[in-house]
Amino acid sequence: MGRFHLVAISVFLAQVQGFAPVQQPFTSTTELHSYVETDFKAPVVEIERRRNLAIISHPDSGKTTMTEKLLLYGGAIQQAGAVRQKAEQRGTASDFMEMEKERGISISSTVMNFDYNKLRINILDTPGHEDFSEDTYRSLAAADNAVMLLDAAKGLEPQTRKLFEVCRMRKLPLFTFVNKMDRPALTPYEIMDQIEEEFGLETHPILWPIGDGDRFKGVLDRLSNIVHFYQKPVKRGAKAEVIEVPLEDTAKLEELIDDSELFEKLMEDSELLEELLNPLDMDRVMAANQSPLFFGSAMTNFGVQLFLDKFCDMGTKPAGRMAVKRDDAPKKKKKSESESEEDDNEELIAPEYDDFTGFVFKTQANLDPKHRDRLAYVRVVSGTYKKGMKVGHSRSKSGKKYNLAQAQALFGNDRESVEIAYPGDVIGINNPGNFAIGDTLYTGTQKVAFPGIPSFSPEKFAYIRNPNPSTYKSFQKGIDQLLDEGAVQALRQRNDDGGGPLILAAVGQLQFEVVQARLENEYGVQSQLEPMGYTMARWADGGWDAVDKADKDGKLFGTMIVQDRWQRPVLLFRNDWKAQAVGEEEKYLELIPWSKPPSFDD
């Protein structure tokens, strides 16, 4: 068989299996040194098998427990650890910070992945508390699917409503899991009505509950018409025992339900739902106009594996993102603003795009406190990450490249090195301080920039001080690394080069407590907070000249003028009325409620 035929067969087999063909050996030392990796296109088979899922909820709806049970049934862990259970069971994979363990709440988004039914599943566990909603918002930017977890006894709650709006804005396919059915609950019809009336979102029940509280027997899978009865596991944290009975086997059902009222209700509901509901329409689900609805109990494992199986079938594969593209070549002369806008062509970067692209949606310090490391969490949008690849950076100068010497797959605070990653994956890359939230990384001859991820407008402000001068270096290092994470924002008085008092700005009070706790636990330093009487920040996009004009004209009385970490003007207001009045009367200030990192070219 000729050489041509051998090469053709190897290429064909590689395409079928989803891998690039084996490179022919280099014929000379010169050829070896001049070789540069240029093939970053992702195999279709790897794109098709990726699914990622963000879990959102109001606090105490069982979100972290649900995450643990998904990991349990996905085979990623052997025993789930509920947040508020016995001491030996409290080691959850997703809540690993000391403060999370102490308070039993999630304060930071975490990423976990596992292989299940030939698919690669990436789980984004997000904080439920409103003080950490900014972290949740960033994680939703990296998600392709979301599941809204509801407490069966409470239905829709304030934080659920806020996070739903973010999902709707991003048009994420939304699954709904009504949790805690092992406790007294609202009726399924009441919950369906709540969602439709408040969100205008039609639900389609996939798993229908049989009873609630002590009478919760199991669920009906309406797609297969099989009833699943659950028995509590012998060992806490283990998988539940399941008995499956077809819906038409009424004699067996009546025997196992052992409650004539519940049996009759099940038979009545199954007929009623079939007659009255619109059919499941996956096109509408993908357009976020219909939500598959599930009932169960994460604590007792009822319905969790069924949800995971259905999500694998229904969830969308990795989606593309709109981005601005321009030639990535050093500029010979500065173009006018109009010429630059003409060069900025926005287009969809699909997972099948020839080059690697990804964006940073989170940064984290001290996943390993012994090494004081910093990671940037990158969601791969297109192409293939390969160890040692060189990438461009959306805020960096054209032509400048960064070497991604290594990347890590994340599992809470555990990590393992990865040689390769595909669209839909989340990887952690070492961050020496170059990468900020919202940055885009890319290969190829065109600079790519996905829309940035803005910071929320802070509502709490406080001076933070180090009471012990001997720990100055540790204190400063801790503050710098926590600021890089976006845990809080930092402000200083104008023209302060770092010697004056530091102002922390946060969305909620708990963020301040997290900063103080982490400074003590991870850096060994104490801190003191002094609250300030301001409730709102606005960035003056008009620049310092505009601020000086407004200040000279007496328009900023009662307002504090400060600068952010990039020396951009920020105005602190005591109330919304004053901020609104200044914004409307002094339009040249161009007040905006959020900020993004500046370009390196600025």
Secondary structure, DSSP 8 states (H G I E B T S, - for coil): --HHHHHHHHHHHHHHHT--------SSHHHHHH---------HHHHHTEEEEEEEESTTSSHHHHHHHHHHHTTS-SS---TTS-GGG---SS--SHHHHHHT---S-EEEEEEETTEEEEEEE---SGGGHHHHHHHHHT-S-EEEEEETTTBS-HHHHHHHHHHHHHT--EEEEEE-TTS----HHHHHHHHHHHH--EEEESEEEE--GGG--EEEETTTTEEEEEE--SSTTS--EEEEEETT-HHHHHHHH--HHHHHHHHHHHHHHHHHS----HHHHHTTSEEEEEE-BTTTTBTHHHHHHHHHHHS-----EEEEEEE-S--SS---HHHHHHH-EEEEE-TT-SS-EEEEEEEEE-SSTTTT-EEEEEEEEES-EETTEEEEETTS-TT--EEE--EEEEETTEEEEESEE-TT-EEEEE-SS---TT-EEE-SSEEEE----------EEEEEE-S-GGGHHHHHHHHHHHHHHTSSEEEEETT--SSS-EEEEESSHHHHHHHHHHHHHHH----EEEE-S--EEEEETT-HHHHHHHHHTTTTTT-EEEEETTS-EEEEESSHHHHHHHHHH-GGG-EES------TT-
